[in-house]
Amino acid sequence: MRLSGLVFVVLIVITVFSSVQAIAAVRVCGKPVLGELSNANSRTAARRAAISSWKRNAARLGKSFTSWRLAADKRYRCARLKDGRHACVAFAKPCRYLQRIPPRSHRRGFRQEIPPKPLPPKRPGAGKPTSQDI
C-alpha cells in the first residue's frame, strides 16, 4: 500500500513541474571589437592592459558587453619590442547573457484574453478556383 501512495505522489510532482515553462539564458554577441595596442615592461602587464583596452571599446555596446570571460572568439597577440618591453593587442566578440522568460500569457496565474489578429486583405483572384478558371 505504501508503494502505490509513493507512486501517486511522484506522479503529482511530475505533473506539476511539467506544466511550468522553463526560463533560459541566451548568449548574445556583438560584432568583433579590437582593443588598442598596449605596451608594458612585462608580457602579463601588457596583456592585462590590452584586455582593459578591449573592455573600454566593448563598453560602447553597453556595460553588459564588457566581460572578457563571456566574450567569443577571444584572441590576443603579444610581441617583444627591441627595447625589451612587450606590446599586446586583444580582439574578441563581446557577449552578454539575455534572460528569456515566457510570454505574459504563459506565466502561471496570469489570465488575459488575446484578441485574434485581423486577417490580411484578400488579393484579387486569390479565392477558390471556379469552373471558369479551369
TIFIFI-111962 format. One record per atom (N, C-alpha, C): x, y, z; residue in one letter; atom name; residue number from 0. Coordinates in steps of 0.2 Angstrom, whole numbers. Layout:
{u X	v Y	w Z	residuo a	atomo CA	num NUM} $
...
This chain:
{u 4	v -6	w 0	residuo m	atomo N	num 0} $
{u 0	v 0	w 0	residuo m	atomo CA	num 0} $
{u 4	v 6	w 0	residuo m	atomo C	num 0} $
{u 10	v 6	w 3	residuo r	atomo N	num 1} $
{u 14	v 12	w 4	residuo r	atomo CA	num 1} $
{u 17	v 13	w -3	residuo r	atomo C	num 1} $
{u 19	v 8	w -7	residuo l	atomo N	num 2} $
{u 22	v 9	w -14	residuo l	atomo CA	num 2} $
{u 17	v 13	w -18	residuo l	atomo C	num 2} $
{u 11	v 11	w -18	residuo s	atomo N	num 3} $
{u 6	v 14	w -23	residuo s	atomo CA	num 3} $
{u 5	v 22	w -21	residuo s	atomo C	num 3} $
{u 5	v 23	w -14	residuo g	atomo N	num 4} $
{u 5	v 30	w -12	residuo g	atomo CA	num 4} $
{u 11	v 34	w -14	residuo g	atomo C	num 4} $
{u 17	v 31	w -14	residuo l	atomo N	num 5} $
{u 23	v 35	w -16	residuo l	atomo CA	num 5} $
{u 23	v 36	w -24	residuo l	atomo C	num 5} $
{u 20	v 31	w -28	residuo v	atomo N	num 6} $
{u 19	v 32	w -35	residuo v	atomo CA	num 6} $
{u 14	v 38	w -36	residuo v	atomo C	num 6} $
{u 9	v 38	w -32	residuo f	atomo N	num 7} $
{u 4	v 43	w -33	residuo f	atomo CA	num 7} $
{u 7	v 50	w -32	residuo f	atomo C	num 7} $
{u 11	v 51	w -27	residuo v	atomo N	num 8} $
{u 15	v 57	w -25	residuo v	atomo CA	num 8} $
{u 20	v 59	w -31	residuo v	atomo C	num 8} $
{u 23	v 54	w -33	residuo v	atomo N	num 9} $
{u 28	v 55	w -39	residuo v	atomo CA	num 9} $
{u 24	v 58	w -45	residuo v	atomo C	num 9} $
{u 19	v 55	w -47	residuo l	atomo N	num 10} $
{u 15	v 57	w -52	residuo l	atomo CA	num 10} $
{u 12	v 64	w -52	residuo l	atomo C	num 10} $
{u 10	v 66	w -46	residuo i	atomo N	num 11} $
{u 8	v 73	w -45	residuo i	atomo CA	num 11} $
{u 13	v 78	w -45	residuo i	atomo C	num 11} $
{u 19	v 76	w -43	residuo v	atomo N	num 12} $
{u 25	v 81	w -43	residuo v	atomo CA	num 12} $
{u 27	v 81	w -50	residuo v	atomo C	num 12} $
{u 27	v 76	w -54	residuo i	atomo N	num 13} $
{u 29	v 76	w -61	residuo i	atomo CA	num 13} $
{u 24	v 81	w -65	residuo i	atomo C	num 13} $
{u 18	v 80	w -64	residuo t	atomo N	num 14} $
{u 13	v 84	w -67	residuo t	atomo CA	num 14} $
{u 13	v 91	w -66	residuo t	atomo C	num 14} $
{u 15	v 93	w -59	residuo v	atomo N	num 15} $
{u 15	v 100	w -58	residuo v	atomo CA	num 15} $
{u 21	v 103	w -61	residuo v	atomo C	num 15} $
{u 27	v 100	w -61	residuo f	atomo N	num 16} $
{u 33	v 103	w -63	residuo f	atomo CA	num 16} $
{u 33	v 102	w -71	residuo f	atomo C	num 16} $
{u 30	v 98	w -74	residuo s	atomo N	num 17} $
{u 30	v 98	w -81	residuo s	atomo CA	num 17} $
{u 26	v 104	w -84	residuo s	atomo C	num 17} $
{u 21	v 106	w -81	residuo s	atomo N	num 18} $
{u 17	v 112	w -83	residuo s	atomo CA	num 18} $
{u 20	v 119	w -83	residuo s	atomo C	num 18} $
{u 26	v 119	w -79	residuo v	atomo N	num 19} $
{u 29	v 125	w -78	residuo v	atomo CA	num 19} $
{u 34	v 126	w -84	residuo v	atomo C	num 19} $
{u 34	v 132	w -87	residuo q	atomo N	num 20} $
{u 39	v 133	w -93	residuo q	atomo CA	num 20} $
{u 46	v 135	w -90	residuo q	atomo C	num 20} $
{u 50	v 132	w -94	residuo a	atomo N	num 21} $
{u 57	v 134	w -92	residuo a	atomo CA	num 21} $
{u 59	v 141	w -94	residuo a	atomo C	num 21} $
{u 64	v 144	w -90	residuo i	atomo N	num 22} $
{u 67	v 150	w -91	residuo i	atomo CA	num 22} $
{u 74	v 149	w -93	residuo i	atomo C	num 22} $
{u 76	v 152	w -99	residuo a	atomo N	num 23} $
{u 83	v 150	w -101	residuo a	atomo CA	num 23} $
{u 87	v 157	w -103	residuo a	atomo C	num 23} $
{u 93	v 156	w -102	residuo a	atomo N	num 24} $
{u 98	v 162	w -104	residuo a	atomo CA	num 24} $
{u 101	v 160	w -110	residuo a	atomo C	num 24} $
{u 101	v 166	w -114	residuo v	atomo N	num 25} $
{u 104	v 165	w -121	residuo v	atomo CA	num 25} $
{u 110	v 170	w -122	residuo v	atomo C	num 25} $
{u 115	v 167	w -124	residuo r	atomo N	num 26} $
{u 121	v 171	w -125	residuo r	atomo CA	num 26} $
{u 120	v 175	w -132	residuo r	atomo C	num 26} $
{u 121	v 182	w -131	residuo v	atomo N	num 27} $
{u 120	v 186	w -137	residuo v	atomo CA	num 27} $
{u 127	v 190	w -138	residuo v	atomo C	num 27} $
{u 129	v 190	w -144	residuo c	atomo N	num 28} $
{u 136	v 193	w -146	residuo c	atomo CA	num 28} $
{u 135	v 198	w -151	residuo c	atomo C	num 28} $
{u 140	v 203	w -150	residuo g	atomo N	num 29} $
{u 140	v 209	w -155	residuo g	atomo CA	num 29} $
{u 146	v 207	w -160	residuo g	atomo C	num 29} $
{u 147	v 212	w -164	residuo k	atomo N	num 30} $
{u 152	v 212	w -169	residuo k	atomo CA	num 30} $
{u 159	v 212	w -165	residuo k	atomo C	num 30} $
{u 164	v 209	w -169	residuo p	atomo N	num 31} $
{u 171	v 209	w -166	residuo p	atomo CA	num 31} $
{u 173	v 216	w -164	residuo p	atomo C	num 31} $
{u 177	v 217	w -158	residuo v	atomo N	num 32} $
{u 180	v 223	w -156	residuo v	atomo CA	num 32} $
{u 187	v 222	w -155	residuo v	atomo C	num 32} $
{u 191	v 227	w -157	residuo l	atomo N	num 33} $
{u 198	v 227	w -157	residuo l	atomo CA	num 33} $
{u 200	v 232	w -151	residuo l	atomo C	num 33} $
{u 205	v 230	w -147	residuo g	atomo N	num 34} $
{u 207	v 234	w -142	residuo g	atomo CA	num 34} $
{u 213	v 238	w -145	residuo g	atomo C	num 34} $
{u 216	v 243	w -141	residuo e	atomo N	num 35} $
{u 222	v 247	w -143	residuo e	atomo CA	num 35} $
{u 228	v 243	w -141	residuo e	atomo C	num 35} $
{u 233	v 244	w -145	residuo l	atomo N	num 36} $
{u 240	v 242	w -143	residuo l	atomo CA	num 36} $
{u 242	v 244	w -137	residuo l	atomo C	num 36} $
{u 244	v 240	w -132	residuo s	atomo N	num 37} $
{u 246	v 242	w -126	residuo s	atomo CA	num 37} $
{u 254	v 239	w -124	residuo s	atomo C	num 37} $
{u 258	v 244	w -122	residuo n	atomo N	num 38} $
{u 265	v 242	w -120	residuo n	atomo CA	num 38} $
{u 266	v 242	w -113	residuo n	atomo C	num 38} $
{u 270	v 237	w -110	residuo a	atomo N	num 39} $
{u 272	v 237	w -103	residuo a	atomo CA	num 39} $
{u 279	v 233	w -103	residuo a	atomo C	num 39} $
{u 281	v 234	w -96	residuo n	atomo N	num 40} $
{u 288	v 231	w -95	residuo n	atomo CA	num 40} $
{u 287	v 223	w -95	residuo n	atomo C	num 40} $
{u 282	v 220	w -93	residuo s	atomo N	num 41} $
{u 281	v 213	w -94	residuo s	atomo CA	num 41} $
{u 276	v 211	w -98	residuo s	atomo C	num 41} $
{u 276	v 204	w -101	residuo r	atomo N	num 42} $
{u 271	v 202	w -105	residuo r	atomo CA	num 42} $
{u 264	v 202	w -102	residuo r	atomo C	num 42} $
{u 264	v 200	w -95	residuo t	atomo N	num 43} $
{u 257	v 199	w -92	residuo t	atomo CA	num 43} $
{u 254	v 206	w -91	residuo t	atomo C	num 43} $
{u 258	v 211	w -89	residuo a	atomo N	num 44} $
{u 255	v 218	w -88	residuo a	atomo CA	num 44} $
{u 253	v 221	w -95	residuo a	atomo C	num 44} $
{u 256	v 219	w -101	residuo a	atomo N	num 45} $
{u 254	v 221	w -107	residuo a	atomo CA	num 45} $
{u 248	v 218	w -109	residuo a	atomo C	num 45} $
{u 247	v 211	w -108	residuo r	atomo N	num 46} $
{u 241	v 208	w -109	residuo r	atomo CA	num 46} $
{u 235	v 210	w -105	residuo r	atomo C	num 46} $
{u 236	v 212	w -99	residuo r	atomo N	num 47} $
{u 231	v 215	w -95	residuo r	atomo CA	num 47} $
{u 229	v 221	w -97	residuo r	atomo C	num 47} $
{u 233	v 225	w -99	residuo a	atomo N	num 48} $
{u 232	v 232	w -102	residuo a	atomo CA	num 48} $
{u 228	v 232	w -109	residuo a	atomo C	num 48} $
{u 230	v 227	w -113	residuo a	atomo N	num 49} $
{u 226	v 226	w -119	residuo a	atomo CA	num 49} $
{u 219	v 223	w -118	residuo a	atomo C	num 49} $
{u 218	v 219	w -113	residuo i	atomo N	num 50} $
{u 211	v 217	w -112	residuo i	atomo CA	num 50} $
{u 207	v 223	w -109	residuo i	atomo C	num 50} $
{u 210	v 227	w -105	residuo s	atomo N	num 51} $
{u 207	v 233	w -102	residuo s	atomo CA	num 51} $
{u 205	v 237	w -107	residuo s	atomo C	num 51} $
{u 209	v 238	w -112	residuo s	atomo N	num 52} $
{u 208	v 242	w -118	residuo s	atomo CA	num 52} $
{u 202	v 240	w -122	residuo s	atomo C	num 52} $
{u 202	v 233	w -123	residuo w	atomo N	num 53} $
{u 196	v 230	w -126	residuo w	atomo CA	num 53} $
{u 190	v 231	w -123	residuo w	atomo C	num 53} $
{u 190	v 230	w -116	residuo k	atomo N	num 54} $
{u 184	v 231	w -112	residuo k	atomo CA	num 54} $
{u 181	v 238	w -113	residuo k	atomo C	num 54} $
{u 185	v 243	w -113	residuo r	atomo N	num 55} $
{u 183	v 250	w -114	residuo r	atomo CA	num 55} $
{u 180	v 251	w -121	residuo r	atomo C	num 55} $
{u 183	v 248	w -126	residuo n	atomo N	num 56} $
{u 180	v 248	w -133	residuo n	atomo CA	num 56} $
{u 173	v 244	w -133	residuo n	atomo C	num 56} $
{u 173	v 239	w -130	residuo a	atomo N	num 57} $
{u 167	v 235	w -130	residuo a	atomo CA	num 57} $
{u 161	v 238	w -126	residuo a	atomo C	num 57} $
{u 163	v 243	w -121	residuo a	atomo N	num 58} $
{u 158	v 246	w -117	residuo a	atomo CA	num 58} $
{u 153	v 251	w -122	residuo a	atomo C	num 58} $
{u 155	v 252	w -128	residuo r	atomo N	num 59} $
{u 151	v 256	w -132	residuo r	atomo CA	num 59} $
{u 145	v 252	w -134	residuo r	atomo C	num 59} $
{u 145	v 246	w -133	residuo l	atomo N	num 60} $
{u 139	v 242	w -135	residuo l	atomo CA	num 60} $
{u 134	v 242	w -129	residuo l	atomo C	num 60} $
{u 137	v 243	w -123	residuo g	atomo N	num 61} $
{u 133	v 243	w -117	residuo g	atomo CA	num 61} $
{u 138	v 240	w -111	residuo g	atomo C	num 61} $
{u 136	v 242	w -105	residuo k	atomo N	num 62} $
{u 140	v 239	w -99	residuo k	atomo CA	num 62} $
{u 140	v 232	w -99	residuo k	atomo C	num 62} $
{u 134	v 229	w -101	residuo s	atomo N	num 63} $
{u 134	v 221	w -100	residuo s	atomo CA	num 63} $
{u 138	v 217	w -105	residuo s	atomo C	num 63} $
{u 141	v 221	w -110	residuo f	atomo N	num 64} $
{u 145	v 218	w -115	residuo f	atomo CA	num 64} $
{u 153	v 218	w -113	residuo f	atomo C	num 64} $
{u 155	v 220	w -107	residuo t	atomo N	num 65} $
{u 162	v 221	w -106	residuo t	atomo CA	num 65} $
{u 165	v 216	w -102	residuo t	atomo C	num 65} $
{u 162	v 210	w -102	residuo s	atomo N	num 66} $
{u 166	v 204	w -99	residuo s	atomo CA	num 66} $
{u 170	v 200	w -104	residuo s	atomo C	num 66} $
{u 176	v 200	w -102	residuo w	atomo N	num 67} $
{u 181	v 196	w -107	residuo w	atomo CA	num 67} $
{u 180	v 189	w -106	residuo w	atomo C	num 67} $
{u 178	v 187	w -100	residuo r	atomo N	num 68} $
{u 176	v 180	w -99	residuo r	atomo CA	num 68} $
{u 170	v 177	w -103	residuo r	atomo C	num 68} $
{u 165	v 181	w -104	residuo l	atomo N	num 69} $
{u 160	v 179	w -108	residuo l	atomo CA	num 69} $
{u 161	v 180	w -116	residuo l	atomo C	num 69} $
{u 166	v 184	w -118	residuo a	atomo N	num 70} $
{u 167	v 185	w -125	residuo a	atomo CA	num 70} $
{u 168	v 179	w -129	residuo a	atomo C	num 70} $
{u 167	v 179	w -135	residuo a	atomo N	num 71} $
{u 168	v 174	w -140	residuo a	atomo CA	num 71} $
{u 174	v 175	w -145	residuo a	atomo C	num 71} $
{u 177	v 170	w -147	residuo d	atomo N	num 72} $
{u 182	v 170	w -152	residuo d	atomo CA	num 72} $
{u 188	v 175	w -149	residuo d	atomo C	num 72} $
{u 190	v 174	w -143	residuo k	atomo N	num 73} $
{u 195	v 178	w -139	residuo k	atomo CA	num 73} $
{u 202	v 177	w -142	residuo k	atomo C	num 73} $
{u 205	v 182	w -144	residuo r	atomo N	num 74} $
{u 212	v 182	w -146	residuo r	atomo CA	num 74} $
{u 216	v 188	w -143	residuo r	atomo C	num 74} $
{u 222	v 186	w -142	residuo y	atomo N	num 75} $
{u 227	v 192	w -140	residuo y	atomo CA	num 75} $
{u 234	v 190	w -143	residuo y	atomo C	num 75} $
{u 237	v 195	w -145	residuo r	atomo N	num 76} $
{u 244	v 194	w -148	residuo r	atomo CA	num 76} $
{u 249	v 198	w -144	residuo r	atomo C	num 76} $
{u 254	v 195	w -143	residuo c	atomo N	num 77} $
{u 259	v 199	w -139	residuo c	atomo CA	num 77} $
{u 266	v 198	w -143	residuo c	atomo C	num 77} $
{u 270	v 203	w -143	residuo a	atomo N	num 78} $
{u 277	v 203	w -146	residuo a	atomo CA	num 78} $
{u 282	v 207	w -141	residuo a	atomo C	num 78} $
{u 288	v 205	w -142	residuo r	atomo N	num 79} $
{u 293	v 208	w -138	residuo r	atomo CA	num 79} $
{u 296	v 214	w -142	residuo r	atomo C	num 79} $
{u 297	v 220	w -140	residuo l	atomo N	num 80} $
{u 300	v 225	w -143	residuo l	atomo CA	num 80} $
{u 307	v 225	w -143	residuo l	atomo C	num 80} $
{u 311	v 229	w -147	residuo k	atomo N	num 81} $
{u 318	v 229	w -147	residuo k	atomo CA	num 81} $
{u 321	v 232	w -140	residuo k	atomo C	num 81} $
{u 317	v 236	w -137	residuo d	atomo N	num 82} $
{u 319	v 239	w -131	residuo d	atomo CA	num 82} $
{u 318	v 234	w -125	residuo d	atomo C	num 82} $
{u 315	v 228	w -126	residuo g	atomo N	num 83} $
{u 314	v 224	w -120	residuo g	atomo CA	num 83} $
{u 307	v 224	w -118	residuo g	atomo C	num 83} $
{u 303	v 229	w -119	residuo r	atomo N	num 84} $
{u 296	v 230	w -117	residuo r	atomo CA	num 84} $
{u 292	v 225	w -121	residuo r	atomo C	num 84} $
{u 286	v 224	w -119	residuo h	atomo N	num 85} $
{u 281	v 220	w -123	residuo h	atomo CA	num 85} $
{u 275	v 224	w -125	residuo h	atomo C	num 85} $
{u 272	v 222	w -131	residuo a	atomo N	num 86} $
{u 266	v 225	w -134	residuo a	atomo CA	num 86} $
{u 261	v 220	w -135	residuo a	atomo C	num 86} $
{u 255	v 221	w -133	residuo c	atomo N	num 87} $
{u 249	v 216	w -134	residuo c	atomo CA	num 87} $
{u 243	v 220	w -137	residuo c	atomo C	num 87} $
{u 239	v 216	w -140	residuo v	atomo N	num 88} $
{u 233	v 219	w -143	residuo v	atomo CA	num 88} $
{u 228	v 213	w -142	residuo v	atomo C	num 88} $
{u 221	v 215	w -140	residuo a	atomo N	num 89} $
{u 216	v 210	w -139	residuo a	atomo CA	num 89} $
{u 211	v 211	w -144	residuo a	atomo C	num 89} $
{u 207	v 205	w -146	residuo f	atomo N	num 90} $
{u 202	v 205	w -151	residuo f	atomo CA	num 90} $
{u 197	v 200	w -149	residuo f	atomo C	num 90} $
{u 191	v 201	w -149	residuo a	atomo N	num 91} $
{u 185	v 197	w -147	residuo a	atomo CA	num 91} $
{u 178	v 199	w -149	residuo a	atomo C	num 91} $
{u 174	v 195	w -149	residuo k	atomo N	num 92} $
{u 167	v 197	w -150	residuo k	atomo CA	num 92} $
{u 164	v 198	w -143	residuo k	atomo C	num 92} $
{u 161	v 204	w -141	residuo p	atomo N	num 93} $
{u 158	v 205	w -134	residuo p	atomo CA	num 93} $
{u 152	v 201	w -134	residuo p	atomo C	num 93} $
{u 150	v 198	w -128	residuo c	atomo N	num 94} $
{u 144	v 194	w -127	residuo c	atomo CA	num 94} $
{u 141	v 196	w -121	residuo c	atomo C	num 94} $
{u 135	v 195	w -120	residuo r	atomo N	num 95} $
{u 131	v 195	w -114	residuo r	atomo CA	num 95} $
{u 126	v 190	w -114	residuo r	atomo C	num 95} $
{u 123	v 188	w -108	residuo y	atomo N	num 96} $
{u 118	v 184	w -107	residuo y	atomo CA	num 96} $
{u 111	v 188	w -107	residuo y	atomo C	num 96} $
{u 107	v 185	w -111	residuo l	atomo N	num 97} $
{u 100	v 188	w -111	residuo l	atomo CA	num 97} $
{u 95	v 183	w -108	residuo l	atomo C	num 97} $
{u 92	v 185	w -103	residuo q	atomo N	num 98} $
{u 87	v 180	w -99	residuo q	atomo CA	num 98} $
{u 80	v 180	w -103	residuo q	atomo C	num 98} $
{u 79	v 174	w -106	residuo r	atomo N	num 99} $
{u 72	v 173	w -109	residuo r	atomo CA	num 99} $
{u 67	v 171	w -104	residuo r	atomo C	num 99} $
{u 61	v 174	w -104	residuo i	atomo N	num 100} $
{u 56	v 172	w -100	residuo i	atomo CA	num 100} $
{u 50	v 171	w -104	residuo i	atomo C	num 100} $
{u 45	v 166	w -102	residuo p	atomo N	num 101} $
{u 40	v 165	w -106	residuo p	atomo CA	num 101} $
{u 35	v 171	w -107	residuo p	atomo C	num 101} $
{u 31	v 172	w -112	residuo p	atomo N	num 102} $
{u 27	v 177	w -113	residuo p	atomo CA	num 102} $
{u 22	v 178	w -107	residuo p	atomo C	num 102} $
{u 19	v 184	w -106	residuo r	atomo N	num 103} $
{u 15	v 185	w -101	residuo r	atomo CA	num 103} $
{u 9	v 180	w -101	residuo r	atomo C	num 103} $
{u 6	v 179	w -106	residuo s	atomo N	num 104} $
{u 0	v 174	w -107	residuo s	atomo CA	num 104} $
{u 2	v 167	w -105	residuo s	atomo C	num 104} $
{u 8	v 165	w -104	residuo h	atomo N	num 105} $
{u 10	v 159	w -102	residuo h	atomo CA	num 105} $
{u 12	v 158	w -95	residuo h	atomo C	num 105} $
{u 13	v 164	w -92	residuo r	atomo N	num 106} $
{u 15	v 164	w -85	residuo r	atomo CA	num 106} $
{u 10	v 161	w -80	residuo r	atomo C	num 106} $
{u 12	v 158	w -75	residuo r	atomo N	num 107} $
{u 7	v 155	w -70	residuo r	atomo CA	num 107} $
{u 3	v 160	w -67	residuo r	atomo C	num 107} $
{u -4	v 159	w -67	residuo g	atomo N	num 108} $
{u -8	v 164	w -63	residuo g	atomo CA	num 108} $
{u -10	v 170	w -67	residuo g	atomo C	num 108} $
{u -8	v 170	w -73	residuo f	atomo N	num 109} $
{u -9	v 176	w -77	residuo f	atomo CA	num 109} $
{u -14	v 174	w -83	residuo f	atomo C	num 109} $
{u -20	v 177	w -83	residuo r	atomo N	num 110} $
{u -25	v 176	w -87	residuo r	atomo CA	num 110} $
{u -27	v 182	w -91	residuo r	atomo C	num 110} $
{u -26	v 182	w -98	residuo q	atomo N	num 111} $
{u -28	v 188	w -102	residuo q	atomo CA	num 111} $
{u -30	v 185	w -109	residuo q	atomo C	num 111} $
{u -36	v 189	w -111	residuo e	atomo N	num 112} $
{u -38	v 187	w -117	residuo e	atomo CA	num 112} $
{u -34	v 191	w -122	residuo e	atomo C	num 112} $
{u -32	v 187	w -127	residuo i	atomo N	num 113} $
{u -28	v 190	w -133	residuo i	atomo CA	num 113} $
{u -32	v 190	w -139	residuo i	atomo C	num 113} $
{u -34	v 196	w -141	residuo p	atomo N	num 114} $
{u -38	v 197	w -147	residuo p	atomo CA	num 114} $
{u -35	v 193	w -153	residuo p	atomo C	num 114} $
{u -39	v 190	w -157	residuo p	atomo N	num 115} $
{u -36	v 187	w -163	residuo p	atomo CA	num 115} $
{u -33	v 193	w -168	residuo p	atomo C	num 115} $
{u -28	v 191	w -172	residuo k	atomo N	num 116} $
{u -25	v 196	w -177	residuo k	atomo CA	num 116} $
{u -30	v 196	w -183	residuo k	atomo C	num 116} $
{u -31	v 202	w -185	residuo p	atomo N	num 117} $
{u -35	v 203	w -191	residuo p	atomo CA	num 117} $
{u -33	v 199	w -197	residuo p	atomo C	num 117} $
{u -37	v 197	w -201	residuo l	atomo N	num 118} $
{u -35	v 193	w -207	residuo l	atomo CA	num 118} $
{u -32	v 199	w -212	residuo l	atomo C	num 118} $
{u -27	v 197	w -216	residuo p	atomo N	num 119} $
{u -25	v 202	w -221	residuo p	atomo CA	num 119} $
{u -30	v 202	w -227	residuo p	atomo C	num 119} $
{u -30	v 208	w -230	residuo p	atomo N	num 120} $
{u -35	v 209	w -235	residuo p	atomo CA	num 120} $
{u -34	v 204	w -241	residuo p	atomo C	num 120} $
{u -39	v 202	w -244	residuo k	atomo N	num 121} $
{u -39	v 197	w -250	residuo k	atomo CA	num 121} $
{u -36	v 201	w -256	residuo k	atomo C	num 121} $
{u -32	v 196	w -259	residuo r	atomo N	num 122} $
{u -29	v 199	w -265	residuo r	atomo CA	num 122} $
{u -34	v 197	w -271	residuo r	atomo C	num 122} $
{u -34	v 201	w -276	residuo p	atomo N	num 123} $
{u -39	v 199	w -282	residuo p	atomo CA	num 123} $
{u -37	v 193	w -285	residuo p	atomo C	num 123} $
{u -42	v 188	w -286	residuo g	atomo N	num 124} $
{u -40	v 182	w -289	residuo g	atomo CA	num 124} $
{u -37	v 177	w -284	residuo g	atomo C	num 124} $
{u -38	v 178	w -278	residuo a	atomo N	num 125} $
{u -34	v 173	w -273	residuo a	atomo CA	num 125} $
{u -40	v 169	w -270	residuo a	atomo C	num 125} $
{u -45	v 168	w -273	residuo g	atomo N	num 126} $
{u -51	v 164	w -269	residuo g	atomo CA	num 126} $
{u -50	v 157	w -272	residuo g	atomo C	num 126} $
{u -55	v 153	w -271	residuo k	atomo N	num 127} $
{u -56	v 146	w -273	residuo k	atomo CA	num 127} $
{u -56	v 146	w -281	residuo k	atomo C	num 127} $
{u -54	v 141	w -284	residuo p	atomo N	num 128} $
{u -54	v 141	w -291	residuo p	atomo CA	num 128} $
{u -62	v 139	w -293	residuo p	atomo C	num 128} $
{u -64	v 143	w -298	residuo t	atomo N	num 129} $
{u -71	v 141	w -300	residuo t	atomo CA	num 129} $
{u -71	v 137	w -307	residuo t	atomo C	num 129} $
{u -77	v 135	w -309	residuo s	atomo N	num 130} $
{u -77	v 131	w -315	residuo s	atomo CA	num 130} $
{u -74	v 136	w -321	residuo s	atomo C	num 130} $
{u -75	v 142	w -321	residuo q	atomo N	num 131} $
{u -72	v 146	w -326	residuo q	atomo CA	num 131} $
{u -65	v 147	w -326	residuo q	atomo C	num 131} $
{u -61	v 146	w -321	residuo d	atomo N	num 132} $
{u -54	v 146	w -320	residuo d	atomo CA	num 132} $
{u -51	v 139	w -323	residuo d	atomo C	num 132} $
{u -54	v 134	w -323	residuo i	atomo N	num 133} $
{u -52	v 128	w -325	residuo i	atomo CA	num 133} $
{u -51	v 127	w -333	residuo i	atomo C	num 133} $
